[in-house]
Amino acid sequence: MTFANVGTLGVQPGKRDEVIEILTRPSSELAASGCLSYEVGVSDDHPETVFVTELWVSPDAHRASLQLDSVKASIAEAMPLLSGEFGGFQFEVVGSPLR
Amino acid sequence: MTFANVGTLGVQPGKRDEVIEILTRPSSELAASGCLSYEVGVSDDHPETVFVTELWVSPDAHRASLQLDSVKASIAEAMPLLSGEFGGFQFEVVGSPLR
């Protein structure tokens, strides 16, 4: 069942663009691992937050992706740029009015 | 610029499936109004919450959709089934590692 992971990442002052560069770096591995959608964004109302919405073919595919060398390297690179404030939620997709 | 609207809707006890039925009712109007993605879901950890992630071609397209007769009717139908607890966030998409 399609799995959604939606999150907010607090960033250190002035580090938002660096975090975005890391998160949007092209990765063919993500699609190969079952990532259907991975959107990264910003909001003027929250200048020290990066927003992410992800869709995966399953919760297991998402979990397994966290063990990919490239993903682990990206997490290690981004961690020092983050404030430690995380938000968001995960859910299982049950439908869409577009389908 | 692609706009994301991500939300949680608290529901009255026992009303989750009814809210899901309303939100996932097929609508060709949404796509015609600039809706790129509209995923509705659930989580075992939060049985009285419905989750929604939406992508729109622009913030204006999202705002305008709220004035569609079909959307206003769905909101009116769902409101009595909701608890009044809302969460989530909105952001502008700036990139994706999949593109």
N, CA and C atoms of all chains as a GROMACS GRO file, in nm:
protein
  594
    1MET      N    1   0.085  -0.120   0.000
    1MET     CA    2   0.000   0.000   0.000
    1MET      C    3   0.088   0.125   0.000
    2THR      N    4   0.053   0.221  -0.079
    2THR     CA    5   0.135   0.343  -0.088
    2THR      C    6   0.147   0.408   0.050
    3PHE      N    7   0.268   0.450   0.079
    3PHE     CA    8   0.303   0.505   0.210
    3PHE      C    9   0.346   0.650   0.192
    4ALA      N   10   0.296   0.736   0.278
    4ALA     CA   11   0.332   0.878   0.272
    4ALA      C   12   0.413   0.917   0.395
    5ASN      N   13   0.521   0.988   0.370
    5ASN     CA   14   0.604   1.043   0.478
    5ASN      C   15   0.613   1.194   0.455
    6VAL      N   16   0.562   1.269   0.549
    6VAL     CA   17   0.553   1.414   0.536
    6VAL      C   18   0.627   1.475   0.653
    7GLY      N   19   0.717   1.567   0.626
    7GLY     CA   20   0.794   1.616   0.737
    7GLY      C   21   0.839   1.760   0.726
    8THR      N   22   0.870   1.816   0.842
    8THR     CA   23   0.933   1.948   0.849
    8THR      C   24   1.067   1.931   0.920
    9LEU      N   25   1.168   1.997   0.865
    9LEU     CA   26   1.302   1.993   0.921
    9LEU      C   27   1.342   2.135   0.960
   10GLY      N   28   1.364   2.159   1.087
   10GLY     CA   29   1.418   2.288   1.128
   10GLY      C   30   1.564   2.295   1.087
   11VAL      N   31   1.606   2.412   1.037
   11VAL     CA   32   1.745   2.427   0.992
   11VAL      C   33   1.814   2.535   1.075
   12GLN      N   34   1.945   2.526   1.082
   12GLN     CA   35   2.025   2.632   1.145
   12GLN      C   36   2.009   2.761   1.065
   13PRO      N   37   2.017   2.877   1.132
   13PRO     CA   38   2.003   3.004   1.060
   13PRO      C   39   2.096   3.011   0.938
   14GLY      N   40   2.039   3.048   0.824
   14GLY     CA   41   2.118   3.065   0.703
   14GLY      C   42   2.154   2.937   0.630
   15LYS      N   43   2.108   2.823   0.679
   15LYS     CA   44   2.148   2.696   0.618
   15LYS      C   45   2.039   2.632   0.533
   16ARG      N   46   1.926   2.702   0.517
   16ARG     CA   47   1.815   2.639   0.446
   16ARG      C   48   1.853   2.597   0.303
   17ASP      N   49   1.919   2.686   0.230
   17ASP     CA   50   1.950   2.653   0.092
   17ASP      C   51   2.046   2.535   0.081
   18GLU      N   52   2.137   2.523   0.177
   18GLU     CA   53   2.229   2.409   0.174
   18GLU      C   54   2.154   2.278   0.197
   19VAL      N   55   2.058   2.282   0.289
   19VAL     CA   56   1.978   2.161   0.314
   19VAL      C   57   1.897   2.125   0.190
   20ILE      N   58   1.840   2.226   0.126
   20ILE     CA   59   1.762   2.200   0.004
   20ILE      C   60   1.851   2.142  -0.106
   21GLU      N   61   1.972   2.194  -0.118
   21GLU     CA   62   2.063   2.141  -0.221
   21GLU      C   63   2.089   1.992  -0.199
   22ILE      N   64   2.108   1.955  -0.072
   22ILE     CA   65   2.134   1.814  -0.040
   22ILE      C   66   2.011   1.728  -0.072
   23LEU      N   67   1.893   1.776  -0.030
   23LEU     CA   68   1.771   1.695  -0.044
   23LEU      C   69   1.723   1.684  -0.188
   24THR      N   70   1.760   1.778  -0.273
   24THR     CA   71   1.711   1.775  -0.412
   24THR      C   72   1.816   1.726  -0.511
   25ARG      N   73   1.930   1.684  -0.460
   25ARG     CA   74   2.034   1.632  -0.549
   25ARG      C   75   1.979   1.511  -0.626
   26PRO      N   76   1.987   1.513  -0.758
   26PRO     CA   77   1.926   1.404  -0.835
   26PRO      C   78   1.974   1.265  -0.790
   27SER      N   79   1.879   1.174  -0.774
   27SER     CA   80   1.911   1.039  -0.726
   27SER      C   81   1.827   0.937  -0.801
   28SER      N   82   1.890   0.859  -0.885
   28SER     CA   83   1.816   0.753  -0.953
   28SER      C   84   1.790   0.637  -0.857
   29GLU      N   85   1.870   0.630  -0.750
   29GLU     CA   86   1.851   0.522  -0.652
   29GLU      C   87   1.717   0.531  -0.582
   30LEU      N   88   1.668   0.653  -0.557
   30LEU     CA   89   1.541   0.666  -0.484
   30LEU      C   90   1.427   0.603  -0.563
   31ALA      N   91   1.417   0.637  -0.691
   31ALA     CA   92   1.308   0.579  -0.772
   31ALA      C   93   1.324   0.427  -0.778
   32ALA      N   94   1.448   0.381  -0.793
   32ALA     CA   95   1.472   0.237  -0.799
   32ALA      C   96   1.436   0.168  -0.669
   33SER      N   97   1.432   0.243  -0.561
   33SER     CA   98   1.400   0.188  -0.430
   33SER      C   99   1.251   0.196  -0.396
   34GLY      N  100   1.173   0.246  -0.490
   34GLY     CA  101   1.029   0.252  -0.466
   34GLY      C  102   0.976   0.388  -0.427
   35CYS      N  103   1.054   0.493  -0.450
   35CYS     CA  104   1.006   0.628  -0.421
   35CYS      C  105   0.924   0.679  -0.539
   36LEU      N  106   0.797   0.712  -0.514
   36LEU     CA  107   0.706   0.755  -0.620
   36LEU      C  108   0.705   0.906  -0.636
   37SER      N  109   0.731   0.978  -0.528
   37SER     CA  110   0.726   1.124  -0.529
   37SER      C  111   0.809   1.173  -0.412
   38TYR      N  112   0.882   1.284  -0.433
   38TYR     CA  113   0.967   1.338  -0.326
   38TYR      C  114   0.977   1.488  -0.353
   39GLU      N  115   0.895   1.565  -0.285
   39GLU     CA  116   0.888   1.708  -0.310
   39GLU      C  117   0.945   1.784  -0.191
   40VAL      N  118   1.033   1.878  -0.221
   40VAL     CA  119   1.101   1.956  -0.119
   40VAL      C  120   1.058   2.102  -0.135
   41GLY      N  121   1.030   2.171  -0.024
   41GLY     CA  122   0.980   2.307  -0.039
   41GLY      C  123   1.010   2.398   0.078
   42VAL      N  124   0.964   2.521   0.060
   42VAL     CA  125   0.987   2.627   0.158
   42VAL      C  126   0.858   2.708   0.176
   43SER      N  127   0.859   2.786   0.284
   43SER     CA  128   0.746   2.875   0.309
   43SER      C  129   0.801   3.006   0.364
   44ASP      N  130   0.757   3.118   0.308
   44ASP     CA  131   0.800   3.249   0.360
   44ASP      C  132   0.766   3.266   0.507
   45ASP      N  133   0.659   3.200   0.550
   45ASP     CA  134   0.616   3.214   0.690
   45ASP      C  135   0.708   3.141   0.788
   46HIS      N  136   0.790   3.049   0.737
   46HIS     CA  137   0.876   2.968   0.823
   46HIS      C  138   1.014   2.958   0.757
   47PRO      N  139   1.092   3.067   0.764
   47PRO     CA  140   1.216   3.073   0.686
   47PRO      C  141   1.324   2.977   0.734
   48GLU      N  142   1.308   2.920   0.851
   48GLU     CA  143   1.410   2.826   0.898
   48GLU      C  144   1.355   2.684   0.904
   49THR      N  145   1.271   2.652   0.807
   49THR     CA  146   1.214   2.518   0.796
   49THR      C  147   1.221   2.472   0.651
   50VAL      N  148   1.253   2.346   0.632
   50VAL     CA  149   1.243   2.281   0.501
   50VAL      C  150   1.131   2.177   0.511
   51PHE      N  151   1.047   2.174   0.408
   51PHE     CA  152   0.931   2.086   0.405
   51PHE      C  153   0.954   1.973   0.304
   52VAL      N  154   0.909   1.855   0.338
   52VAL     CA  155   0.926   1.740   0.249
   52VAL      C  156   0.797   1.658   0.249
   53THR      N  157   0.750   1.619   0.131
   53THR     CA  158   0.646   1.517   0.122
   53THR      C  159   0.697   1.406   0.032
   54GLU      N  160   0.683   1.285   0.079
   54GLU     CA  161   0.730   1.169   0.003
   54GLU      C  162   0.619   1.066  -0.010
   55LEU      N  163   0.612   1.001  -0.125
   55LEU     CA  164   0.526   0.884  -0.144
   55LEU      C  165   0.614   0.766  -0.184
   56TRP      N  166   0.587   0.651  -0.122
   56TRP     CA  167   0.665   0.529  -0.146
   56TRP      C  168   0.569   0.416  -0.178
   57VAL      N  169   0.621   0.314  -0.246
   57VAL     CA  170   0.534   0.200  -0.281
   57VAL      C  171   0.490   0.123  -0.157
   58SER      N  172   0.563   0.135  -0.047
   58SER     CA  173   0.527   0.065   0.077
   58SER      C  174   0.606   0.125   0.192
   59PRO      N  175   0.560   0.101   0.317
   59PRO     CA  176   0.642   0.144   0.431
   59PRO      C  177   0.779   0.077   0.430
   60ASP      N  178   0.784  -0.050   0.389
   60ASP     CA  179   0.913  -0.121   0.387
   60ASP      C  180   1.010  -0.056   0.289
   61ALA      N  181   0.960  -0.011   0.175
   61ALA     CA  182   1.049   0.053   0.077
   61ALA      C  183   1.109   0.180   0.136
   62HIS      N  184   1.028   0.256   0.207
   62HIS     CA  185   1.080   0.376   0.273
   62HIS      C  186   1.186   0.340   0.376
   63ARG      N  187   1.155   0.241   0.459
   63ARG     CA  188   1.248   0.201   0.565
   63ARG      C  189   1.380   0.153   0.505
   64ALA      N  190   1.371   0.072   0.399
   64ALA     CA  191   1.492   0.018   0.337
   64ALA      C  192   1.577   0.129   0.275
   65SER      N  193   1.511   0.234   0.225
   65SER     CA  194   1.586   0.342   0.159
   65SER      C  195   1.681   0.411   0.258
   66LEU      N  196   1.644   0.409   0.385
   66LEU     CA  197   1.727   0.476   0.486
   66LEU      C  198   1.861   0.404   0.506
   67GLN      N  199   1.870   0.282   0.452
   67GLN     CA  200   1.995   0.206   0.463
   67GLN      C  201   2.083   0.219   0.338
   68LEU      N  202   2.034   0.286   0.235
   68LEU     CA  203   2.117   0.306   0.115
   68LEU      C  204   2.237   0.393   0.150
   69ASP      N  205   2.352   0.356   0.094
   69ASP     CA  206   2.473   0.434   0.124
   69ASP      C  207   2.454   0.582   0.089
   70SER      N  208   2.390   0.608  -0.026
   70SER     CA  209   2.375   0.748  -0.069
   70SER      C  210   2.282   0.824   0.026
   71VAL      N  211   2.181   0.757   0.076
   71VAL     CA  212   2.088   0.824   0.168
   71VAL      C  213   2.155   0.846   0.303
   72LYS      N  214   2.228   0.747   0.350
   72LYS     CA  215   2.299   0.763   0.477
   72LYS      C  216   2.401   0.878   0.467
   73ALA      N  217   2.467   0.888   0.352
   73ALA     CA  218   2.565   0.996   0.334
   73ALA      C  219   2.495   1.132   0.333
   74SER      N  220   2.378   1.139   0.269
   74SER     CA  221   2.304   1.266   0.266
   74SER      C  222   2.257   1.306   0.405
   75ILE      N  223   2.210   1.209   0.481
   75ILE     CA  224   2.165   1.238   0.617
   75ILE      C  225   2.283   1.289   0.700
   76ALA      N  226   2.398   1.224   0.688
   76ALA     CA  227   2.516   1.266   0.764
   76ALA      C  228   2.559   1.407   0.724
   77GLU      N  229   2.543   1.439   0.595
   77GLU     CA  230   2.582   1.572   0.546
   77GLU      C  231   2.486   1.680   0.596
   78ALA      N  232   2.359   1.644   0.602
   78ALA     CA  233   2.257   1.744   0.640
   78ALA      C  234   2.247   1.764   0.790
   79MET      N  235   2.275   1.663   0.867
   79MET     CA  236   2.250   1.670   1.013
   79MET      C  237   2.310   1.792   1.080
   80PRO      N  238   2.437   1.828   1.051
   80PRO     CA  239   2.494   1.945   1.120
   80PRO      C  240   2.426   2.077   1.082
   81LEU      N  241   2.348   2.076   0.975
   81LEU     CA  242   2.280   2.197   0.928
   81LEU      C  243   2.140   2.211   0.989
   82LEU      N  244   2.096   2.108   1.061
   82LEU     CA  245   1.960   2.106   1.115
   82LEU      C  246   1.959   2.155   1.260
   83SER      N  247   1.841   2.207   1.300
   83SER     CA  248   1.828   2.260   1.436
   83SER      C  249   1.789   2.153   1.537
   84GLY      N  250   1.741   2.040   1.487
   84GLY     CA  251   1.693   1.936   1.577
   84GLY      C  252   1.542   1.937   1.594
   85GLU      N  253   1.476   2.036   1.533
   85GLU     CA  254   1.329   2.040   1.539
   85GLU      C  255   1.271   1.966   1.419
   86PHE      N  256   1.198   1.862   1.446
   86PHE     CA  257   1.136   1.784   1.339
   86PHE      C  258   0.985   1.777   1.362
   87GLY      N  259   0.910   1.777   1.254
   87GLY     CA  260   0.766   1.761   1.264
   87GLY      C  261   0.719   1.671   1.152
   88GLY      N  262   0.588   1.651   1.146
   88GLY     CA  263   0.533   1.575   1.036
   88GLY      C  264   0.457   1.453   1.079
   89PHE      N  265   0.424   1.369   0.981
   89PHE     CA  266   0.346   1.249   1.009
   89PHE      C  267   0.360   1.152   0.892
   90GLN      N  268   0.320   1.030   0.921
   90GLN     CA  269   0.325   0.923   0.821
   90GLN      C  270   0.187   0.861   0.811
   91PHE      N  271   0.151   0.818   0.692
   91PHE     CA  272   0.021   0.752   0.678
   91PHE      C  273   0.020   0.659   0.558
   92GLU      N  274  -0.083   0.573   0.557
   92GLU     CA  275  -0.102   0.484   0.443
   92GLU      C  276  -0.210   0.543   0.354
   93VAL      N  277  -0.180   0.552   0.226
   93VAL     CA  278  -0.275   0.609   0.131
   93VAL      C  279  -0.388   0.510   0.105
   94VAL      N  280  -0.511   0.560   0.114
   94VAL     CA  281  -0.626   0.473   0.088
   94VAL      C  282  -0.704   0.514  -0.036
   95GLY      N  283  -0.673   0.630  -0.095
   95GLY     CA  284  -0.745   0.669  -0.215
   95GLY      C  285  -0.715   0.811  -0.256
   96SER      N  286  -0.772   0.847  -0.370
   96SER     CA  287  -0.755   0.981  -0.426
   96SER      C  288  -0.874   1.014  -0.513
   97PRO      N  289  -0.922   1.138  -0.508
   97PRO     CA  290  -1.032   1.177  -0.598
   97PRO      C  291  -0.987   1.190  -0.743
   98LEU      N  292  -0.855   1.181  -0.766
   98LEU     CA  293  -0.804   1.193  -0.903
   98LEU      C  294  -0.797   1.058  -0.974
   99ARG      N  295  -0.823   0.949  -0.902
   99ARG     CA  296  -0.812   0.817  -0.967
   99ARG      C  297  -0.948   0.751  -0.978
  100MET      N  298   0.440   2.833  -0.942
  100MET     CA  299   0.523   2.738  -0.866
  100MET      C  300   0.434   2.637  -0.796
  101THR      N  301   0.474   2.511  -0.802
  101THR     CA  302   0.392   2.405  -0.742
  101THR      C  303   0.373   2.432  -0.593
  102PHE      N  304   0.250   2.413  -0.550
  102PHE     CA  305   0.209   2.443  -0.413
  102PHE      C  306   0.165   2.315  -0.345
  103ALA      N  307   0.210   2.295  -0.222
  103ALA     CA  308   0.171   2.176  -0.146
  103ALA      C  309   0.085   2.214  -0.028
  104ASN      N  310  -0.022   2.141  -0.010
  104ASN     CA  311  -0.110   2.157   0.105
  104ASN      C  312  -0.121   2.021   0.173
  105VAL      N  313  -0.076   2.015   0.296
  105VAL     CA  314  -0.068   1.890   0.370
  105VAL      C  315  -0.147   1.907   0.498
  106GLY      N  316  -0.238   1.817   0.526
  106GLY     CA  317  -0.321   1.840   0.643
  106GLY      C  318  -0.366   1.715   0.713
  107THR      N  319  -0.402   1.737   0.840
  107THR     CA  320  -0.467   1.632   0.918
  107THR      C  321  -0.604   1.686   0.960
  108LEU      N  322  -0.702   1.598   0.951
  108LEU     CA  323  -0.838   1.632   0.989
  108LEU      C  324  -0.881   1.538   1.102
  109GLY      N  325  -0.910   1.593   1.217
  109GLY     CA  326  -0.966   1.511   1.323
  109GLY      C  327  -1.111   1.479   1.290
  110VAL      N  328  -1.151   1.354   1.316
  110VAL     CA  329  -1.288   1.314   1.283
  110VAL      C  330  -1.363   1.273   1.409
  111GLN      N  331  -1.494   1.282   1.404
  111GLN     CA  332  -1.578   1.233   1.514
  111GLN      C  333  -1.560   1.081   1.524
  112PRO      N  334  -1.573   1.026   1.645
  112PRO     CA  335  -1.558   0.881   1.661
  112PRO      C  336  -1.647   0.803   1.563
  113GLY      N  337  -1.586   0.707   1.495
  113GLY     CA  338  -1.661   0.621   1.403
  113GLY      C  339  -1.691   0.681   1.268
  114LYS      N  340  -1.645   0.803   1.244
  114LYS     CA  341  -1.681   0.871   1.118
  114LYS      C  342  -1.568   0.875   1.016
  115ARG      N  343  -1.454   0.813   1.047
  115ARG     CA  344  -1.339   0.823   0.958
  115ARG      C  345  -1.371   0.774   0.816
  116ASP      N  346  -1.435   0.658   0.805
  116ASP     CA  347  -1.460   0.604   0.672
  116ASP      C  348  -1.554   0.693   0.592
  117GLU      N  349  -1.648   0.756   0.660
  117GLU     CA  350  -1.739   0.847   0.587
  117GLU      C  351  -1.663   0.967   0.532
  118VAL      N  352  -1.571   1.020   0.613
  118VAL     CA  353  -1.492   1.134   0.566
  118VAL      C  354  -1.404   1.092   0.448
  119ILE      N  355  -1.346   0.973   0.458
  119ILE     CA  356  -1.263   0.924   0.347
  119ILE      C  357  -1.346   0.908   0.219
  120GLU      N  358  -1.466   0.858   0.235
  120GLU     CA  359  -1.552   0.838   0.117
  120GLU      C  360  -1.579   0.972   0.048
  121ILE      N  361  -1.602   1.075   0.128
  121ILE     CA  362  -1.628   1.208   0.070
  121ILE      C  363  -1.503   1.261   0.000
  122LEU      N  364  -1.389   1.248   0.066
  122LEU     CA  365  -1.265   1.308   0.012
  122LEU      C  366  -1.211   1.234  -0.110
  123THR      N  367  -1.245   1.107  -0.124
  123THR     CA  368  -1.190   1.030  -0.237
  123THR      C  369  -1.290   1.012  -0.350
  124ARG      N  370  -1.406   1.074  -0.338
  124ARG     CA  371  -1.506   1.063  -0.445
  124ARG      C  372  -1.446   1.117  -0.575
  125PRO      N  373  -1.450   1.038  -0.683
  125PRO     CA  374  -1.384   1.083  -0.806
  125PRO      C  375  -1.432   1.221  -0.851
  126SER      N  376  -1.337   1.306  -0.888
  126SER     CA  377  -1.368   1.443  -0.929
  126SER      C  378  -1.279   1.484  -1.045
  127SER      N  379  -1.339   1.496  -1.161
  127SER     CA  380  -1.261   1.545  -1.276
  127SER      C  381  -1.236   1.695  -1.263
  128GLU      N  382  -1.320   1.762  -1.183
  128GLU     CA  383  -1.304   1.907  -1.166
  128GLU      C  384  -1.173   1.943  -1.099
  129LEU      N  385  -1.127   1.858  -1.005
  129LEU     CA  386  -1.004   1.891  -0.934
  129LEU      C  387  -0.886   1.898  -1.030
  130ALA      N  388  -0.871   1.797  -1.113
  130ALA     CA  389  -0.759   1.799  -1.209
  130ALA      C  390  -0.773   1.918  -1.302
  131ALA      N  391  -0.895   1.945  -1.346
  131ALA     CA  392  -0.916   2.059  -1.437
  131ALA      C  393  -0.884   2.192  -1.369
  132SER      N  394  -0.886   2.193  -1.236
  132SER     CA  395  -0.858   2.316  -1.162
  132SER      C  396  -0.711   2.330  -1.124
  133GLY      N  397  -0.629   2.233  -1.168
  133GLY     CA  398  -0.486   2.246  -1.141
  133GLY      C  399  -0.436   2.160  -1.026
  134CYS      N  400  -0.515   2.060  -0.987
  134CYS     CA  401  -0.470   1.968  -0.883
  134CYS      C  402  -0.385   1.859  -0.947
  135LEU      N  403  -0.260   1.847  -0.901
  135LEU     CA  404  -0.164   1.752  -0.959
  135LEU      C  405  -0.165   1.620  -0.883
  136SER      N  406  -0.196   1.625  -0.757
  136SER     CA  407  -0.193   1.506  -0.672
  136SER      C  408  -0.283   1.532  -0.552
  137TYR      N  409  -0.357   1.429  -0.508
  137TYR     CA  410  -0.446   1.445  -0.393
  137TYR      C  411  -0.457   1.308  -0.329
  138GLU      N  412  -0.379   1.287  -0.224
  138GLU     CA  413  -0.373   1.155  -0.161
  138GLU      C  414  -0.435   1.162  -0.022
  139VAL      N  415  -0.522   1.066   0.004
  139VAL     CA  416  -0.595   1.061   0.131
  139VAL      C  417  -0.554   0.933   0.204
  140GLY      N  418  -0.530   0.944   0.335
  140GLY     CA  419  -0.483   0.825   0.403
  140GLY      C  420  -0.519   0.819   0.549
  141VAL      N  421  -0.473   0.707   0.609
  141VAL     CA  422  -0.501   0.678   0.750
  141VAL      C  423  -0.375   0.624   0.816
  142SER      N  424  -0.380   0.621   0.949
  142SER     CA  425  -0.270   0.565   1.027
  142SER      C  426  -0.329   0.490   1.145
  143ASP      N  427  -0.282   0.367   1.167
  143ASP     CA  428  -0.331   0.290   1.282
  143ASP      C  429  -0.302   0.362   1.413
  144ASP      N  430  -0.197   0.442   1.415
  144ASP     CA  431  -0.159   0.512   1.539
  144ASP      C  432  -0.254   0.628   1.572
  145HIS      N  433  -0.332   0.672   1.473
  145HIS     CA  434  -0.421   0.787   1.494
  145HIS      C  435  -0.556   0.754   1.429
  146PRO      N  436  -0.635   0.669   1.495
  146PRO     CA  437  -0.757   0.618   1.430
  146PRO      C  438  -0.866   0.722   1.408
  147GLU      N  439  -0.854   0.839   1.472
  147GLU     CA  440  -0.957   0.942   1.452
  147GLU      C  441  -0.901   1.062   1.376
  148THR      N  442  -0.812   1.031   1.281
  148THR     CA  443  -0.753   1.134   1.197
  148THR      C  444  -0.753   1.088   1.052
  149VAL      N  445  -0.783   1.179   0.961
  149VAL     CA  446  -0.767   1.155   0.818
  149VAL      C  447  -0.654   1.246   0.769
  150PHE      N  448  -0.566   1.191   0.688
  150PHE     CA  449  -0.449   1.262   0.638
  150PHE      C  450  -0.467   1.295   0.490
  151VAL      N  451  -0.421   1.412   0.450
  151VAL     CA  452  -0.432   1.453   0.309
  151VAL      C  453  -0.304   1.522   0.267
  152THR      N  454  -0.250   1.485   0.152
  152THR     CA  455  -0.143   1.563   0.089
  152THR      C  456  -0.191   1.601  -0.050
  153GLU      N  457  -0.177   1.728  -0.083
  153GLU     CA  458  -0.220   1.778  -0.213
  153GLU      C  459  -0.106   1.855  -0.280
  154LEU      N  460  -0.095   1.842  -0.410
  154LEU     CA  461  -0.006   1.926  -0.491
  154LEU      C  462  -0.090   1.997  -0.595
  155TRP      N  463  -0.064   2.128  -0.609
  155TRP     CA  464  -0.139   2.212  -0.703
  155TRP      C  465  -0.042   2.289  -0.792
  156VAL      N  466  -0.088   2.330  -0.908
  156VAL     CA  467   0.001   2.402  -0.999
  156VAL      C  468   0.042   2.538  -0.942
  157SER      N  469  -0.037   2.590  -0.849
  157SER     CA  470  -0.005   2.720  -0.787
  157SER      C  471  -0.089   2.738  -0.662
  158PRO      N  472  -0.048   2.829  -0.573
  158PRO     CA  473  -0.135   2.861  -0.458
  158PRO      C  474  -0.272   2.912  -0.503
  159ASP      N  475  -0.274   2.991  -0.610
  159ASP     CA  476  -0.401   3.045  -0.659
  159ASP      C  477  -0.496   2.934  -0.705
  160ALA      N  478  -0.443   2.833  -0.770
  160ALA     CA  479  -0.528   2.722  -0.816
  160ALA      C  480  -0.592   2.654  -0.696
  161HIS      N  481  -0.513   2.634  -0.591
  161HIS     CA  482  -0.570   2.574  -0.470
  161HIS      C  483  -0.680   2.661  -0.411
  162ARG      N  484  -0.649   2.792  -0.400
  162ARG     CA  485  -0.746   2.883  -0.340
  162ARG      C  486  -0.876   2.886  -0.422
  163ALA      N  487  -0.861   2.891  -0.555
  163ALA     CA  488  -0.979   2.897  -0.642
  163ALA      C  489  -1.062   2.770  -0.630
  164SER      N  490  -0.996   2.657  -0.608
  164SER     CA  491  -1.070   2.530  -0.602
  164SER      C  492  -1.169   2.529  -0.487
  165LEU      N  493  -1.138   2.605  -0.383
  165LEU     CA  494  -1.228   2.607  -0.266
  165LEU      C  495  -1.360   2.675  -0.296
  166GLN      N  496  -1.366   2.743  -0.410
  166GLN     CA  497  -1.490   2.809  -0.451
  166GLN      C  498  -1.573   2.726  -0.549
  167LEU      N  499  -1.520   2.612  -0.592
  167LEU     CA  500  -1.598   2.525  -0.681
  167LEU      C  501  -1.721   2.473  -0.607
  168ASP      N  502  -1.835   2.468  -0.677
  168ASP     CA  503  -1.957   2.420  -0.613
  168ASP      C  504  -1.938   2.279  -0.555
  169SER      N  505  -1.870   2.193  -0.631
  169SER     CA  506  -1.854   2.054  -0.584
  169SER      C  507  -1.767   2.049  -0.459
  170VAL      N  508  -1.666   2.134  -0.453
  170VAL     CA  509  -1.578   2.135  -0.335
  170VAL      C  510  -1.651   2.194  -0.215
  171LYS      N  511  -1.726   2.302  -0.240
  171LYS     CA  512  -1.802   2.361  -0.129
  171LYS      C  513  -1.906   2.261  -0.074
  172ALA      N  514  -1.966   2.182  -0.164
  172ALA     CA  515  -2.064   2.082  -0.120
  172ALA      C  516  -1.996   1.973  -0.038
  173SER      N  517  -1.875   1.932  -0.082
  173SER     CA  518  -1.804   1.827  -0.007
  173SER      C  519  -1.764   1.877   0.131
  174ILE      N  520  -1.718   2.001   0.138
  174ILE     CA  521  -1.679   2.057   0.268
  174ILE      C  522  -1.801   2.062   0.360
  175ALA      N  523  -1.914   2.106   0.307
  175ALA     CA  524  -2.036   2.115   0.388
  175ALA      C  525  -2.079   1.977   0.437
  176GLU      N  526  -2.058   1.877   0.351
  176GLU     CA  527  -2.098   1.740   0.387
  176GLU      C  528  -2.005   1.682   0.495
  177ALA      N  529  -1.875   1.716   0.484
  177ALA     CA  530  -1.777   1.658   0.576
  177ALA      C  531  -1.774   1.728   0.712
  178MET      N  532  -1.803   1.856   0.714
  178MET     CA  533  -1.783   1.934   0.838
  178MET      C  534  -1.848   1.872   0.961
  179PRO      N  535  -1.976   1.826   0.954
  179PRO     CA  536  -2.037   1.769   1.076
  179PRO      C  537  -1.970   1.642   1.124
  180LEU      N  538  -1.887   1.581   1.039
  180LEU     CA  539  -1.820   1.455   1.075
  180LEU      C  540  -1.682   1.481   1.138
  181LEU      N  541  -1.639   1.607   1.138
  181LEU     CA  542  -1.505   1.642   1.187
  181LEU      C  543  -1.510   1.686   1.333
  182SER      N  544  -1.396   1.670   1.400
  182SER     CA  545  -1.389   1.706   1.543
  182SER      C  546  -1.352   1.853   1.564
  183GLY      N  547  -1.302   1.916   1.458
  183GLY     CA  548  -1.256   2.053   1.473
  183GLY      C  549  -1.105   2.064   1.494
  184GLU      N  550  -1.038   1.951   1.506
  184GLU     CA  551  -0.891   1.952   1.518
  184GLU      C  552  -0.828   1.943   1.379
  185PHE      N  553  -0.754   2.046   1.343
  185PHE     CA  554  -0.688   2.048   1.213
  185PHE      C  555  -0.538   2.068   1.234
  186GLY      N  556  -0.459   2.005   1.150
  186GLY     CA  557  -0.316   2.026   1.154
  186GLY      C  558  -0.261   2.034   1.012
  187GLY      N  559  -0.129   2.049   1.003
  187GLY     CA  560  -0.068   2.046   0.871
  187GLY      C  561   0.006   2.173   0.838
  188PHE      N  562   0.045   2.184   0.711
  188PHE     CA  563   0.121   2.299   0.666
  188PHE      C  564   0.112   2.311   0.515
  189GLN      N  565   0.155   2.426   0.468
  189GLN     CA  566   0.155   2.456   0.325
  189GLN      C  567   0.294   2.503   0.287
  190PHE      N  568   0.337   2.470   0.166
  190PHE     CA  569   0.468   2.517   0.122
  190PHE      C  570   0.475   2.524  -0.030
  191GLU      N  571   0.577   2.593  -0.077
  191GLU     CA  572   0.602   2.601  -0.221
  191GLU      C  573   0.713   2.503  -0.255
  192VAL      N  574   0.688   2.420  -0.354
  192VAL     CA  575   0.786   2.319  -0.394
  192VAL      C  576   0.901   2.388  -0.467
  193VAL      N  577   1.023   2.353  -0.428
  193VAL     CA  578   1.141   2.410  -0.494
  193VAL      C  579   1.223   2.306  -0.568
  194GLY      N  580   1.193   2.179  -0.549
  194GLY     CA  581   1.269   2.078  -0.622
  194GLY      C  582   1.238   1.939  -0.574
  195SER      N  583   1.301   1.842  -0.642
  195SER     CA  584   1.283   1.701  -0.612
  195SER      C  585   1.406   1.625  -0.657
  196PRO      N  586   1.451   1.528  -0.579
  196PRO     CA  587   1.564   1.446  -0.626
  196PRO      C  588   1.524   1.351  -0.738
  197LEU      N  589   1.395   1.340  -0.766
  197LEU     CA  590   1.349   1.250  -0.873
  197LEU      C  591   1.346   1.318  -1.010
  198ARG      N  592   1.370   1.449  -1.014
  198ARG     CA  593   1.363   1.520  -1.143
  198ARG      C  594   1.502   1.569  -1.184
   0.00000   0.00000   0.00000
